[in-house]
Amino acid sequence: MSGVLERSEISVVASEGRPVTPDGSQTDRKGARFDDSVSSRLNFLSEVVRSLPAGVTVQDEQGNFVLVNAAAAAQFNVPARDMVGTSGAPFRSRELNDRRHLARGVLQSGGTRISEELIRTDHATTVYLTTHEPVLISNRKLVLSSSVDISQQKAIEEELFRCAYYDELTGLPTRRVIEQHANSLIREGGYPVRFAVAFLDIDNFKHINDYYGHASGDELLIEVARRLGVGLRTTDMLSRISGDEFLLLLNPVESDAEVAEYIEFLLQRLKAPFFIDGSELFASASIGVSIYPDHGGSYEVLRQNADTAMYRIKNETKGAAAIFDSGMQREALARMEIEQSLRLAILDKRFCCAFQPKVDIRTQQIKGIEALVRLRDDEGIIQAPGTFIDLAVELGLIDELTHLVLAEIMRSIDLIDDTFGTGVGISINVAAKQAGNVAFMTSFARALEKTGCPTRFIVEVTEDAFVAKARFQAEILPILRRLGVGISIDDFGSGYSSLSALADITADEIKIDRSFIVDIHKRPRSQGILKAIESLSEALGMTVIAEGVETFEELAYLQAATRIKYAQGFYFSEPVFLEEHQPGSRAVSDNRTSSINRPVQESRPAYSRANGYGR
C-alpha cells in the first residue's frame, strides 16, 4: 500500500557497554546472563512504550485502539483498558470518537497527517500536536499516533499575537488591524462601498495624567474605550492607535449627515463624568472624520485627512467634530510649509530683532526698549511674528528661538547703546508655557548671567504665566531676582486678569494691553478700568506702561488724565531695525517735534498687534 511503512519485526538494540553472548543473550559486567527471549523483548518494548512521555496509540483499520500508553490515556482522561478493545462501540468522549474517524481517513489516504487536538476538561483546555502515520506491521494496516503537549507553546504564540495586534491596556485592535481591515474593504470593492474613518484625540490628556497620575490616566483610557465601543455594529471597528488617540471605522455609512449625527452622539456620551479612584473626572475629545471614497482612495490618505480635520477642531474649539474638506487640506499644506520654513530658519539662524522704545510721555526720553523677533524668509522679506510664534510654541521650538534672540541682542549690544542710549534696559519676551518650565527658565537665567549685564534685562511674560503663579513665584522668580533681572507683565487685561491677582504678583512693570488704550479719550468705562489698574499698580510699586499708543488724542488723554509716565507705540516709533538706522542717531531724538504741537490728524501707520508689540 502506497505510503504505508512495512515493519516485519521489532528489534531491541543492546544497551551500550553490555556484551552479547554467542546465543544472543546479554550479560552484565560480572557475567550474569539476562533473559533475551522474544517475550522478554516484547515486555521490555512494552515497558518503554508505556513510559514514553509522549502519548502513543495504535489503531486498526476500523479505528479501534489496539495499543494505548499511559501518556495517551492521561491525554484523553480515560483509562487505557476502556479505550482498547471496544470493537467499534461509541466512546463517551467526543475527542476519542474524532480520533477513531481520523484514523480511518489516514488509512484511506495512505499519507501522514499532522493535526492539533484540543482536549477539554472541567479545568482547562490542553492542546496536543499529533502525528498520525499509516504503518504495516505483520501484514496488519495500522495507524501509529504520537502526541506532544504544546499548550505552553500555543499560549506563548497567542500572547505574541495579542501583543502584535491588540492593545494591552484596552484590549482594542491596534493600528495594524484597522489598517488591514480598511484596505480589505477597499480591495474587495462591491457596490456601493462607503465607510467613514473617525480620528479621536482626548483633549488635555497630559494635564489629566500630570494631575491625577498615570494610573488614573490609564483607567480613563479604558473607560473611554468602553464608552466608544458601546453600540458598535459587528461591521464597525474601534482601535487605539497611540497614547490618547483612537480610530473608529464605521461601515457602512449612507450619508455625511448620518456620520455627523453619530459622532455628535459620541461626543455627548464622552462629556458625562468619569468616576475613577474616587475622583470625578471630566474629559472631551476632538474628532476628525473622512469618508471613503469622497476623501481618499486608500487607508493612509483617509487617516491623514481625518487627522487634519481633527487638528482643525483641536486648534479652534476642542470637544467638537469636523468632517474633512479640501480647504483643510490647503491649510494643512500651508502649515507644513510654514513649519518647514521655521525649522530651516532656526537651523540657519535667519532671525533678526527689531527694537521698539518705551518712552516717557512727557519728556520723550527713552526708558527702555523691547526686543521683537522677526523672521527673514527665503526672499529676505521680514515676516511678522504672528505667522510663526504660536507654531514655534506648538512645535517645541520656542526655547531655541528665545536663546537665539538673546544671542542676537548681545551681538548688537554696542549698536543698541549707540542708538538708544548707553545701558538702556532691554525687555525680552518669554512665552507663558516657557515661564512655567523650570528647566528652561533655569537655562535662560544662566544665559542671562553669562551676558555679564543681567541687570539690563527685563523678562516680559503674559499674565497667563501667573495663572499657576505659585510655582512661578516660588521656583523661578528667585532665580531671576538673584541676578537682578526685572519682571514685566505683558498685555495685562487680555487674559485671566483680575485686580486682586495683582496683589499676589511680584513684578516690576505692568504693560496695559492696547485694547484698553485705543480711543481711551472716548471710552469712559475703559478710563475707569485704567485708573483702577494705575492706582493698584502704583500702590504695589509697579511701573505702568501703556502699550500701543498711536494717536495724539490717546497720548493727550494719558498726559492730562492719568499719572502714567511711560508708553510704547507707533506714535513714538515703529520697531527699529538697527542695520537700517543711522549710526550715532537716536531712535527718539531730544529735538523731536513736541507731541503737543503735532497735527491732530497726522497720518500714522495702521496698528498691527503682530507687527507692533507681540513677539
Secondary structure, 3 states (H helix, E strand, C coil): CCCCEEECCCCCCCCCCCCECCCCCEECCCCCECCCCHHHHHHHHHHHHHHCCCEEEEECCCCCEEEECHHHHHHHCCCHHHHECCCCCCCCCHHHHHHHHHHHHHHHHCCCEEEEEEEECCCCEEEEEEEEEEEEECCEEEEEEEEEECHHHHHHHHHHHHHHHECCCCCCECHHHHHHHHHHHHHHCCCCCCEEEEEEEECCHHHHHHHHCHHHHHHHHHHHHHHHHCCCCCCCEEEEEECCEEEEEECCCCCHHHHHHHHHHHHHHHHCCEEECCEEECCCEEEEEEEECCCCCCHHHHHHHHHHHHHHHHHHCCCCEEECCHHHHHHHHHHHHHHHHHHHHHHHCCEEEEEEEEEECCCCCEEEEEEEEEEECCCCCEECHHHCHHHHHHCCCHHHHHHHHHHHHHHCHHHHHHHHCCCCEEEEECCHHHHCCHHHHHHHHHHHHHCCCHHHEEEEEEHHHHCCHHHHHHHHHHHHHHHCCEEEEEEECCCCCCHHHHCCCCCCEEEECHHHHCCHHHCHHHHHHHHHHHHHHHHCCCEEEEECCCCHHHHHHHHHHCCCCEEECCCCCCCECHHHCCCCCCCCCCCCCCCCCCCCCCCCCCCCHHHHCCC
